Each structure stands twice: as C-alpha cells, then as structure tokens.
Amino acid sequence: MKDDLLSGEHATEELGNLTTFAIETRGDSFSNQLQSRLVRELTRIGFRYDAANPDLVISVGGDGTLLQAFHRYVARLGQTAFVGVHTGHLGFYADWTAQELPLLIEAIANRKYTSVIYPLLRVSVTFKDNKESANYLALNECTIRSAEGLLVSDVFIRHELFESFRGDGLCFSTPTGSTAYNKGLSGAIVHPSLESIQLTEIASINNRVYRTLGSPIILPKHHHCQVRPVDASGFNLSIDHIATLHEKVEEIECAVAKEKICFARFRPFPFWRRVRDSFIG
Ligand code: NAP
C-alpha cells in the first residue's frame, strides 16, 4: 500500500481481477437507462452480472445511491470494489458523469485501476438486559438522538468521562462523511487518508450541570468513544440513511472500524479537488 501522490489517498496500484459486477441505481428513469446500458455493454465484453457476488459494484445516481450500495454489500467489503456514476450533481462517492460512460466502460474493460481505501465507522450498542449487542458499519456517519426529547448522556473517551451532554444529539462521522451531515454541523472536512472519526454536537445546551466542549473533536483510530444514557435509555440511531430505534441501551461505542471500503479509481480525482468543485465551484 502506498500514499498515492496524485490523489493523496491510501491506494494500492493493481491490475484488477474483475469478472463480476452489479449495479445499484437510484431508480429514476435516467439512472435505470444507464443501468441497462452498463449491463448490456459490460456483458458484451465478457463481464458477468452477479448481484450476489460482485467484484465491482457500480452505483448510478448520487452519493445516497452509493450509501445504499454500501449497505447492500457490507458483508462483502473485502471482495468488492465500488465506483459511482452521478446522474445529478457531482458527488463525493459518485464522480463519473453520464456523458463519461463510454470512458468508464473502456476503463473497466482494461481492468486497470487503483484501489483507494477509505476508513469506516464502527458502532456497537450494548443493552441493559444482556441482549446480544447490535453492531453497525457506517460509511458517512452515525447520529445519536434520544427516543424521547432531549438527549442526556455522558460521553467517555477510552472509558474516561469526558463531558456530560444535553441537547439534540451527537454525530460521529467518517472522513468521507465529513462532507455530508457533519459539514452541516460545522465539523471539519477531514482527508480520508486520516484514519479517524469526528464527533460533532447537535445543538448542545450548556449550563452549570451540563457542559460540553462545544467544538468538534477528531479521534484517532486507537481512541474509541462511549455514549451512556443518564436517564432515558431509548435511542434513535441513524446509520447513514438508515434509522434504527434501540430501547434499554447501556452504551453506544463508536470507533474507527477494522473494515474498510475499497473504491476502484480508474483515473485520479484528488479529494481536495472534489471538495473545491462541490462546494466552491
Ligand atoms: P438525502 O436527503 O438524499 O441526502 C442528503 C444529501 O447528502 C444529498 O444531497 C446527498 O448527495 C448528500 N450526501 C450524502 N453523502 C455525502 C457525502 N459523503 N458528502 C457530501 N454529500 C453527501 O438522504 P440519503 O440519500 O438518505 O443520504 C443520507 C445522508 O444524507 C446522511 O448520511 C447524511 O450525511 C446526509 N444528510 C445531510 C444533511 C445535511 O447536510 N444537513 C442532513 C441530513 C442528511 P446526493 O444528492 O448525491 O445523493
């Protein structure tokens, strides 16, 4: 593995061993047309459509579509690479345009790509009644809110009390998720070569009892963070676009995951250029 000078991301140069593919589409008619075209042309040049065991997953839509694809294939992260085509505005995960489809097909046919590896967030929920823990992987972020009103929780870093939080909620994001909801919470944009997670507050209330730092913090991969309910123990958790409700929660732990996502990069597109093109123009 080397740090790719062009992309500034952790990357492995390889001649990929791609044989099977699958497509995740946003479902609108234009994205579906592109899907049919990709299936037709990739099959014609010898690739096999295999929705269960794809070497390559092509998402056609937006970043939201890539999030769906990630969760569909989360059990195959070690064997699957992702690439995104956007049919709306430029995305962070979806960086090929519909007009560039012939170029993408040619690049896939040549099977020459760089694997770009991005960190993920691990979320583990443990319960008061010894129920088996619930574990999730997020590509963008996890938000934690109370199931009833304000979130009142103690926040620990490496099991040491850091602060007592009272407010709307907490957001833990990955570096690639730092341009999503985290950015709306005034979190920093983090380069995905930094294996880290970021904690941002969602509307904290500060007084003599509950006092929080008020600034986003970035935790390295060996620092995990625990959130423990103070009174109510029902939590609404969002894992990317997926909402979950958990009762009788003892603790929610967030950390950099051991698992990673691999993107097939058929041409360089440096992260900071994507940030500039998306937000500055
Ligand atoms: P959605 O309402 O369709 O997506 C919200 C927007 O977030 C879309 O414009 C989406 O881009 C964009 N987005 C997703 N991941 C991104 C990333 N890594 N960097 C920059 N923009 C990104 O909702 P959804 O499809 O269910 O997606 C859920 C995601 O929406 C969540 O993970 C959260 O990060 C994001 N979100 C953001 C805000 C906010 O910024 N205030 C609020 C709620 C949710 P596309 O249009 O290309 O799909």
Residues whose N, C-alpha, C, O or C-beta is under 5 A from the ligand:
A	BS01	NAP	G62 D63 G64 T65 H89 G91 F92 N140 T176 G177 T179 A180 Y181 G184 D240 H241
